[in-house]
Amino acid sequence: MAFQLSFTDAAGVTHPVAYHRVTEENLDRLNKMATVVVCTYHDEVTRRLGKEPVLRRVYRAERTVYEDLFDNAKLKLKTPTERGYELISTAADFVGAVAV
């Protein structure tokens, strides 16, 4: 699973079919916090070829969001990665993204 959405990097280069993939999830069950790392690649082919991402971003879920997404009993059947995608899908960076 990943998201596809146009992205313009800090240098002003537009990546029209940028591929955004959750590459890491860290759950802190004691403090009820989570971090999700998303790497953005020029496109899906670039990622499959093992090229470096054009951007790496970290999203954090504080206690309330953590409890909704990671501690919720009805979501226990989902993997941490699936729940990570649910977290980033609410971020302004991914408005209009298409799941691929």
C-alpha positions in Angstrom: 0.0 0.0 0.0 1.1 3.6 -0.7 -0.3 6.9 -1.7 0.2 8.6 -5.0 0.0 12.4 -5.1 1.8 15.2 -7.0 4.6 16.7 -4.9 6.9 19.7 -5.4 10.2 19.4 -3.5 12.2 22.1 -1.8 14.2 22.7 -5.0 11.0 23.4 -6.9 11.0 20.1 -8.8 7.5 18.7 -9.4 7.0 15.0 -9.1 3.6 14.5 -10.8 3.1 10.9 -9.7 5.0 10.9 -6.5 4.9 7.7 -4.5 4.5 8.2 -0.7 5.1 5.1 1.4 5.1 4.4 5.1 8.5 3.0 5.8 8.5 2.8 9.6 6.1 2.8 12.5 7.1 3.2 16.1 4.6 2.5 18.8 5.2 3.7 22.4 2.5 1.8 24.2 3.6 3.1 27.6 3.2 6.8 26.8 0.5 6.2 24.2 2.3 7.9 21.3 3.3 6.8 17.8 5.5 8.0 15.0 5.1 7.1 11.4 7.8 7.7 8.8 6.8 8.4 5.3 9.3 8.4 2.4 8.4 10.2 -0.8 9.8 8.9 -4.1 9.7 10.4 -7.6 7.4 7.6 -8.6 6.7 4.0 -7.9 9.3 2.7 -10.3 12.0 4.8 -8.6 11.1 3.2 -5.3 11.0 -0.3 -6.7 14.5 0.2 -8.2 15.7 1.0 -4.6 16.5 4.7 -5.3 16.7 7.2 -2.5 13.5 9.0 -1.5 13.3 12.7 -2.4 11.8 13.4 1.1 11.4 11.7 4.4 8.8 13.0 6.8 7.8 12.0 10.4 4.2 12.2 11.6 3.4 11.9 15.3 0.2 10.7 16.9 -0.2 12.0 20.5 -2.3 10.3 23.1 -5.8 10.9 21.8 -5.0 10.0 18.2 -2.9 7.1 19.4 -5.8 5.7 21.4 -8.2 6.1 18.3 -5.8 4.6 15.8 -3.5 2.2 17.6 -5.3 1.3 20.9 -8.8 0.9 19.6 -10.0 -2.7 20.0 -11.9 -2.7 16.7 -8.7 -1.7 14.8 -6.6 -4.5 16.4 -7.1 -6.6 13.3 -5.3 -4.0 11.2 -1.5 -3.9 11.0 0.5 -1.0 12.4 1.3 0.0 8.8 -2.4 0.1 7.9 -3.1 2.2 10.9 -0.1 4.4 9.9 -1.7 5.1 6.6 -4.9 6.0 8.4 -2.9 8.5 10.4 -1.2 10.2 7.5 -4.4 10.2 5.4 -5.7 12.9 7.8 -2.6 15.1 7.3 -3.0 18.1 5.0 0.0 16.9 3.0 -2.1 14.0 1.7 -5.4 15.7 0.8 -6.4 14.2 -2.6 -4.0 11.3 -2.4 -4.9 8.1 -4.1 -4.2 4.8 -2.4 -2.3 2.5 -4.7 
